[in-house]
């Protein structure tokens, strides 16, 4: 990660720890009504924006199957790394 991105994320330079909200994976079901996933995502993002006003945390993180990358990118997330097991992609979005 670039130093500029680390600064923007409020990453502690010594511990490399940053504060994020963790978004649980949103899943799709064949029986879900069209648009249900979009509605869930929009509701979750709205909650995070409201919480930001109270606690100041400005990042959301999701760990997802790499096949879901396009879905989360469509909602403003960007890939930053794989987890230790290399089976989940860690993605972040700024609120």
C-alpha positions in Angstrom: 0.0 0.0 0.0 1.2 3.5 -0.7 2.0 5.8 2.1 -0.7 8.1 0.9 -3.3 5.4 1.1 -2.0 4.4 4.6 -2.4 8.0 5.8 -5.8 8.3 4.3 -6.9 5.1 6.1 -5.5 6.4 9.4 -3.2 3.5 9.7 -0.9 3.6 12.7 2.6 3.7 11.2 4.1 1.6 14.0 1.6 -1.1 14.6 0.0 -0.9 11.1 -3.4 -1.2 12.7 -6.3 0.7 11.3 -9.9 1.0 12.4 -12.6 -0.4 10.1 -16.2 -1.4 10.3 -16.5 -5.1 9.2 -19.3 -5.8 6.7 -20.5 -9.4 6.9 -20.7 -11.0 3.5 -23.9 -10.5 1.7 -25.0 -13.6 -0.1 -27.3 -14.2 -3.0 -30.0 -16.9 -3.1 -31.7 -18.1 -6.2 -35.0 -17.6 -4.4 -34.2 -13.9 -3.5 -36.3 -11.3 -5.3 -34.4 -9.2 -7.9 -32.8 -6.2 -6.3 -32.7 -7.7 -2.8 -28.9 -7.7 -2.6 -28.8 -4.1 -3.7 -31.3 -3.1 -1.1 -29.3 -4.9 1.6 -26.0 -3.2 0.5 -27.6 0.2 0.3 -29.1 -0.2 3.8 -25.7 -1.3 5.2 -23.8 1.6 3.6 -26.4 4.0 5.0 -25.9 2.6 8.5 -22.1 3.0 8.2 -22.4 6.6 7.0 -24.6 7.4 10.0 -22.2 5.7 12.4 -19.3 7.6 10.9 -20.9 10.8 12.1 -20.9 9.4 15.7 -17.6 7.5 15.9 -15.5 8.9 13.0 -14.4 5.6 11.6 -14.2 6.0 7.8 -13.4 2.6 6.4 -15.5 -0.5 5.8 -13.8 -3.9 5.2 -15.3 -7.1 3.8 -13.6 -10.4 3.4 -15.1 -12.2 0.4 -14.7 -15.0 -2.1 -12.7 -13.5 -5.1 -15.6 -14.3 -7.4 -17.5 -11.5 -5.6 -14.9 -8.8 -6.4 -16.9 -7.2 -9.2 -20.0 -6.9 -7.0 -18.1 -5.1 -4.2 -16.2 -3.0 -6.6 -19.5 -1.8 -8.0 -20.2 -0.5 -4.5 -16.9 1.4 -4.1 -14.8 -1.3 -2.5 -11.2 -2.0 -3.6 -9.0 -5.0 -3.1 -6.1 -4.7 -0.6 -4.9 -8.2 0.1 -5.7 -11.9 0.6 -6.2 -13.4 4.0 -3.5 -15.7 5.4 -5.2 -18.8 3.9 -5.4 -17.0 0.5 -9.0 -18.0 0.1 -10.7 -14.7 1.0 -10.0 -11.3 -0.6 -9.9 -8.4 1.8 -11.6 -5.3 0.3 -12.1 -1.8 1.7 -14.3 1.2 1.0 -14.1 4.7 2.3 -17.4 6.1 3.7 
